[in-house]
Every structure is written in structure tokens, then in C-alpha cells.
Amino acid sequence: MSGNPYKQKFSRLVYENPWMKVREDAVIRPDGSDGIFGSVYIGPGASVVAIDREKYTYLIREWKYPLAKYTLEVISGGLDGDESLEQCARREMAEEAGLTGGTLIDLGNMETITTMVTAPVQLFLATNVEVGAANPGQDEFLEIVRLPFAEAIDMVMSSELQHAATVITILKAARLLGYVPGQ
């Protein structure tokens, strides 16, 4: 397969704020019938599973308004200005959890809900991080949770952790670090 099988008739911006855009496109489907697509665009960001020398990781507990509940997730955030994805990852580690230093390993990228959302996320593993004072943004109300990395893997496997980037980042890091299920 190659090329876009849909023909766009028109596109309109429905909503925009500093973090996202919502667009509606009128299209002609591959079978010739008319259709519409609603698309959400969220700018690029980074998610980091940070592990210290004692093999503990740092997750962030935060109220997620759309879900109306607290979630536990890896450190994540969007790009600021013209910073690189690596700079974004390090800035988010420092801001959200007070973590600095260590080795940053690129684990690849992902998209979340590809049927209607464009939200590119670069995944990272940070090893041997140092702990300092967190400095979250004024609109972030976070709790830092430190737990053994092996426990975080178990939480993924039991579906206690459900945030897509968190699940993928932890499992990719576990594979890279040689963790075996049940250890």
C-alpha cells in the first residue's frame, strides 16, 4: 500500500489552546463516499523512566482531569520552545522529580491513539540519576513515588499502570536492562 487513499475536500480548525488543536476534515473515502474525520493534535513530548543506582524508579502521581482520577505515570511533558527531545526529557526529570545527571538512553518513539490523535512521544530511559529538589510548574500538582523498578514492571503487568507511554517505556526499559518476568 502506498499513498493516502482519502481525498481531503476541506479542513477547518475547530478548537485550539496552548497544548492542543482540534481539526475537522471533510473527505472522500477510498470507496468514493463522503466522510469526516475529527483529529486532535498534541505537540511532541518526551516520557522518561528514571532509575537510580539502587534500581528504584520515580513515577508521578497526578490527578488527570479527563479521567476524573489519579494516575501513576513515568515523567512526561511537552517540548518548550526549540529545545530538543533530550533536553525536554532532562528538564521534565528535574522539574517534576528533582532528578539530574545519569545516562539518557533513547528507547524510540510512539503515537498514542492513531485513529484520531497525533501526539508524538519520544521515550527515554535515564539510569543512575541523582535526586535533588523538584520544581513543578505552577499548574502541576504532583506526588513523586519512588519504588523498585521491578515493582513498576509488575504494576504494568497487573494493569495498575495504564498510561500508554508509561507502559511502553517501562517494558522497553525492562527488556533493555534484561529484566525477566517474575524476578
N, C-alpha and C positions, 0 to 999 in steps of 0.2 A: 504494500500500500504506500502511496506517496501523494502528497498534496492534500490540501483541505477540501473535503468533499462538500462542504457547506458554502453557499454564496451569501455574503452579507449584503442585505438590502440597505440597512441603515443602523446606526448605533447612537445611543444617547446616554449621557451621564445622568443618573437618577439621584445620586447622593454622593457627597464627598465630605470627609473630615480629615484631620491631620494623619490619621492612621489607616484609612481605607477609602476605596472608591467602589460604588455600585453602578454597574452599567447594564443596559438592556439592549440587546441586538435583535433586529428582525432578520431572519434568514430564510433561505430556500434550502430545504433538507436535500440529502442525496437522492431521494425518490421524487423530487420536484415539488413537494408540498411545502406550504408556508409554516414557519415556526418561530419561536422566540427563545432566546437564552438570556438568563439573568446571570451576571458574573460579578464576583467580588474580587477586588484586587487589594492585597495587603503587601506592603513593601518588603523587600528582602530582610532577613534577620539571621540570627545565629542561636543555636542551642548548644549548651556545654554540659557534659557530665564531668564534674571536677572531683578528683580523687587525691587525698593527701598521702603522705608517706606511710601512714598506718592503715591504708586501704579503706578509709572512710570516704563517703561521698557526701555532697551537700545538695540537698533538694530545697525547693522553695514552696512553702505552703501559703496560698493566697486565695482570697475569695474571688471566684470567677462569676461575674455578674450574669452572663447569658445562661450559665448552668445553675445559678442560684445555689452554689455550694462551694466549699473549699476544695482545692485540688493540691496535689503534691507533684511538683514538676522539676525537671532539670532547670538550670539557669538559662533564661532565654530573653531575647529582646531584638528590636529592630535597629537597623543602621541609623546612625546620626550623621547627617551631612554627607561628606565624601569619604568617611572612614572605610577601611577595608573590612571584610568579614572577620578576619583575625583580630583586628582592633576592636570590633564590636564585641566579639566573644570575651576578650580580656576586660573591656570596660564593663560589660554586664557582670562578669565574675566579681570585679572589685565593688561595683555599686550594690548589687543585690546581696552578696555574701561576704564581702571583705576579703576575697581571695586574690592573691597575686602570685607572680612567678610561675614556676613549673614549666613543663614542656607541653605545648599545644599541638595536638595531632588531628589532622583533617580526616573526618570519617565520611566525607561525601555530602551530598545534598538530598533534599526530599521536597515533595509537594504534598500538601495535606489532602484536601477534598478536590480531586482533579475534575470532577464533573461541573463544579460551579465556582471554585475558589482558586485564585492564583496567589500563592503565599510561599515563595521560595525560602527554604531554611537550610543554612549550612550547618552541619553537625560537627562537633568537636569533642575530643577527649583531652582533658587537661590533667596531667599527672604531677605528683609531687608539689601540689600547690601549698602556699603559705597562708595562714589565717591572720587577718587583720580586722579592722573595723569596717562594717558595711556602711554604705551611704546611699540608700534607695532614693529614688525621685520622690518629690512631694506628693505625687498621686499613687505611689506604691505603698501598700500596707502589707508587709511580708513577714513571715516567720522562717528562719533558717533552721532546717532539720538536718542534723549530722547523723548518719547511720552507716553501718558496714556496707560496702559495695555489694557483697554477696546478698545481703538482705534486700537491697534495691532490686536486684535481679529476681529474687523470689517474689517481690511485690509486683513486678511486671508479669510474671508467670501466673500469679493468682488474680490478675486483673485489678489489683488495688491501685496500680498506676495505669491511667488510661489516656493521658495526653499523648498524641501520636508521636511528636518529636521526642518526648521523654522515653517512650517505649523503644523506639528505633535507636536512639542514641545509646541507651543503656545496653541493648542487645548487641549493637555493633561493637561497643567498647568491651563487653564481656567476651565476645568472640576474639577480638584483637588481643586481649590480655590473657586468653587461654582458660577462662572460667568454664567449668563443666557443670551442667545442671545437677543439682542435688549436693553440691560441695558446700 
